[in-house]
């Protein structure tokens, strides 16, 4: 059976988290961190998914979150608050000149207007997860950057103190450009398909030059055109890579986006029920994704150290 699509746009951190039993106990004790629906006067809230805050995987565990927020018209709120303060000053001319009193009244008015709008706007809610690979000590949060940062802060608050480092590499654009250009100079690579560090290049390639001109290619690449652009000063900014049944877009800032999976899972796993099958797919995707991150990071680090010649496609 093919693996389902699980993750989408991820943020990868190096982190040392406790074993699942410790984390389960911490979550059980932190009742206030469980998600509950937003109240009328609340603007946003993040919490653990009460039905299944943490789930065991073959290679680690999965932490489930729910985030709920209200899209508020900030500009209208500021205008409404300013109009009310202006009206207040007109009816109370004695306040004019008392900057401290005006400041306090303005803050109170803004808070009151915000609360009024909060009571009128319906919330939006999203569920997302963090995946922790115990052996490789990698924390992968599958969410928008804002949500990922909130979740990371929440885990830090839960555990008291943890060290996390965003997975980062330097010189990615130059390395991608150099190796792609090397492949384009190879007739064999052109014939059998372009590759990078063992990955096949997929159907997306984005180039940019020093003037911020963008060249975006989808589907089959016009290879001669791309070679001409690269030799003319363009560099790779985004590229789709694929390996071991997992494809994704890699950016020059080591961001991994638009993940798609096509790996196969053993038929025996289907006898364990859908929930078990989904968790098995989670574990497989986590394993592949962490392996890919390690491979790419090692490759870029070696390139930056100058210890490896540009990789040519086989």
C-alpha positions in Angstrom: 0.0 0.0 0.0 1.3 3.5 -0.8 2.0 5.8 2.0 -0.4 8.7 2.5 0.7 12.3 2.4 1.5 13.3 5.9 3.7 16.3 6.2 3.7 19.4 4.0 6.0 22.3 5.0 8.4 21.4 7.8 10.8 23.2 10.1 13.7 21.0 11.3 15.5 21.5 14.6 18.3 19.6 16.4 17.0 19.0 19.9 17.4 16.6 22.8 14.0 15.7 24.2 13.2 13.2 27.0 11.8 9.7 26.4 8.1 9.5 25.7 7.2 8.3 29.2 8.6 11.5 30.7 6.9 13.7 28.2 3.6 11.8 28.7 3.9 12.5 32.4 4.7 16.2 31.9 1.7 16.6 29.6 -0.6 14.8 32.0 0.5 17.2 34.8 0.0 20.3 32.6 -3.7 20.2 32.4 -3.8 23.9 31.5 -1.9 23.2 28.3 -4.7 21.0 26.8 -6.6 22.8 24.1 -10.0 24.2 24.9 -12.2 26.3 22.6 -11.6 30.0 22.4 -13.7 32.2 24.6 -15.5 35.2 23.2 -12.9 37.6 24.5 -9.9 35.5 23.4 -8.0 36.2 20.2 -5.8 33.0 19.9 -4.9 29.9 21.7 -2.5 26.9 21.3 -2.9 23.6 23.1 -2.2 19.9 23.0 -4.8 17.8 21.3 -6.6 16.4 24.3 -7.7 13.1 22.6 -4.1 12.2 21.6 -1.5 14.7 22.8 1.4 12.3 22.1 1.7 9.1 20.1 4.5 6.5 20.0 6.3 5.9 16.7 8.7 3.1 15.9 11.5 5.6 15.8 10.3 8.3 18.2 7.0 10.0 18.9 4.5 12.5 17.6 3.2 15.5 19.5 -0.2 16.8 18.4 -1.3 20.4 18.7 -4.4 22.5 18.0 -4.2 26.2 17.3 -7.2 28.5 17.1 -7.2 32.2 16.2 -9.5 35.0 15.0 -8.7 37.1 12.0 -9.3 40.6 13.3 -9.5 43.8 11.2 -6.6 45.6 12.9 -6.9 48.7 10.9 -10.6 49.1 11.7 -9.9 48.4 15.4 -7.3 51.1 15.5 -9.5 53.6 13.7 -12.5 52.9 16.0 -10.3 53.3 19.1 -8.9 56.6 17.8 -12.4 57.9 17.1 -13.6 57.0 20.5 -10.6 58.7 22.2 -11.1 61.8 20.1 -14.8 61.9 21.1 -13.8 61.5 24.7 -11.4 64.4 24.6 -14.0 66.6 22.9 -16.4 65.9 25.7 -13.7 66.2 28.4 -11.4 69.1 27.4 -9.8 69.0 30.8 -7.9 65.8 29.7 -6.2 67.6 26.9 -2.5 68.1 27.8 -2.5 65.2 30.3 -0.5 62.8 28.2 -0.4 60.1 30.9 -4.2 60.1 31.3 -4.7 60.1 27.5 -2.2 57.1 27.1 -4.1 55.1 29.8 -7.5 55.9 28.3 -6.2 55.0 24.8 -4.9 51.6 25.9 -8.2 50.9 27.7 -10.2 51.9 24.6 -8.1 49.7 22.3 -8.6 46.8 24.7 -12.4 47.4 24.8 -12.7 47.6 21.0 -10.5 44.5 20.5 -12.7 42.6 23.0 -15.9 43.7 21.1 -14.5 42.4 17.8 -13.3 39.2 19.4 -16.9 38.5 20.4 -18.1 39.0 16.8 -15.5 37.0 14.8 -15.6 33.3 14.4 -12.3 31.5 15.0 -10.3 29.4 12.6 -8.7 26.2 13.8 -5.9 24.0 12.6 -4.4 20.8 13.8 -0.7 20.1 13.3 2.1 17.9 14.7 5.7 17.8 15.7 7.7 14.6 15.1 10.7 13.7 17.2 13.3 11.2 16.0 15.0 9.8 19.1 18.1 8.3 17.6 19.0 11.3 15.4 17.6 13.9 17.9 15.7 15.8 15.3 12.4 17.7 16.0 10.4 18.3 12.8 7.3 20.6 13.1 4.9 20.4 10.2 3.3 23.8 10.3 3.5 27.4 9.2 6.6 29.2 10.7 4.4 31.1 13.1 2.7 28.0 14.4 6.0 26.1 14.6 7.6 28.7 16.8 4.6 28.8 19.1 4.7 25.0 19.4 8.4 25.1 20.1 7.9 27.7 22.9 5.1 25.6 24.3 7.3 22.4 24.5 10.1 24.5 26.1 7.6 25.8 28.7 6.4 22.2 29.3 9.9 20.8 29.9 11.4 23.8 31.7 14.4 24.2 29.4 15.6 22.5 26.3 18.3 23.4 23.7 17.1 23.6 20.1 19.0 24.6 17.0 17.4 25.3 13.7 18.9 23.0 11.1 20.9 25.3 8.8 23.6 25.2 6.2 25.4 28.0 4.4 26.4 28.3 0.8 23.4 26.2 -0.4 22.6 28.3 -3.4 26.2 28.3 -4.7 26.5 24.6 -4.1 23.3 23.8 -5.9 24.3 26.0 -8.8 27.8 24.5 -9.1 26.6 21.0 -9.1 23.7 21.6 -11.4 26.0 23.3 -13.9 28.4 20.4 -13.6 25.6 18.0 -14.5 24.5 20.1 -17.4 28.0 19.8 -18.8 27.7 16.0 -18.7 26.1 14.3 -21.7 25.5 11.2 -19.6 23.7 13.2 -16.9 21.5 14.9 -19.6 20.6 11.5 -21.0 19.9 9.7 -17.7 18.5 12.6 -15.7 20.0 15.3 -13.5 20.9 14.5 -10.0 22.2 16.2 -6.9 23.9 14.4 -4.0 22.0 11.2 -4.8 18.7 13.0 -5.3 16.8 13.2 -8.6 15.9 16.7 -9.7 12.2 17.0 -10.0 9.8 19.2 -11.9 10.5 22.6 -10.2 13.5 24.8 -10.5 13.7 28.5 -9.5 16.7 30.7 -10.5 17.5 34.3 -9.6 20.3 36.7 -10.4 21.9 39.6 -8.5 19.2 42.0 -9.9 16.5 39.8 -8.3 15.2 38.7 -11.8 13.4 35.3 -11.4 13.4 32.4 -13.8 10.9 29.7 -12.8 10.7 26.3 -14.6 8.0 23.6 -14.2 7.9 20.2 -15.8 10.6 19.3 -18.3 13.5 21.7 -18.1 14.8 23.4 -21.2 18.4 22.4 -20.3 20.3 24.6 -22.7 18.3 27.6 -21.5 19.0 26.8 -17.9 22.8 26.3 -18.6 22.9 29.6 -20.3 21.2 31.3 -17.3 23.6 29.7 -14.8 26.6 30.6 -16.8 25.2 34.1 -17.0 25.1 34.6 -13.3 21.8 33.1 -12.2 21.8 30.9 -9.1 19.5 28.2 -7.8 17.0 29.4 -5.2 14.6 26.5 -5.1 14.7 23.0 -6.5 12.5 19.9 -6.3 14.4 16.8 -5.1 13.3 13.2 -4.9 14.7 10.0 -3.3 13.3 6.9 -1.6 9.7 7.7 -2.4 9.8 11.2 -0.9 10.0 14.4 -2.9 10.2 18.0 -1.6 11.2 21.5 -2.6 14.5 22.6 -1.1 15.2 26.4 -0.8 18.5 28.2 -0.5 17.7 28.7 3.2 17.4 25.0 3.8 13.6 25.2 4.1 11.8 22.0 3.1 8.4 22.6 1.5 5.7 20.8 -0.6 6.5 17.3 0.6 4.9 14.4 -1.3 5.3 10.7 -0.5 5.0 7.6 -2.7 6.7 4.9 -0.6 5.2 1.5 -0.1 4.3 0.1 3.4 4.3 -3.6 4.2 0.9 -5.4 3.7 1.3 -6.9 7.2 0.8 -3.4 8.7 -2.7 -3.2 7.2 -3.9 -5.9 9.7 -3.2 -3.5 12.6 -6.0 -1.1 11.8 -6.0 2.4 10.2 -4.6 4.3 13.2 -1.6 1.9 13.4 -1.1 2.1 9.7 -1.1 5.9 9.8 1.4 6.0 12.6 3.6 3.5 10.7 3.4 5.9 7.7 4.4 8.7 10.0 7.4 6.8 11.2 8.5 5.8 7.7 8.2 9.4 6.5 10.1 10.7 9.5 12.9 8.2 9.0 13.3 9.1 5.3 13.0 12.9 5.9 15.6 12.8 8.7 17.9 10.7 6.5 17.5 13.2 3.7 18.2 16.2 6.0 21.4 14.5 7.3 22.6 13.6 3.8 22.0 17.2 2.5 23.6 18.8 5.5 26.7 16.6 5.4 27.0 17.3 1.7 26.7 21.0 2.0 29.1 21.1 5.0 31.7 19.2 3.0 31.2 21.5 0.0 31.7 24.6 2.2 34.8 23.1 3.7 36.2 22.5 0.3 36.8 18.9 0.9 34.8 17.6 -2.0 34.7 18.3 -5.7 31.4 19.2 -7.3 29.2 16.1 -7.5 28.6 14.8 -11.0 25.5 12.8 -11.8 26.2 9.1 -12.6 
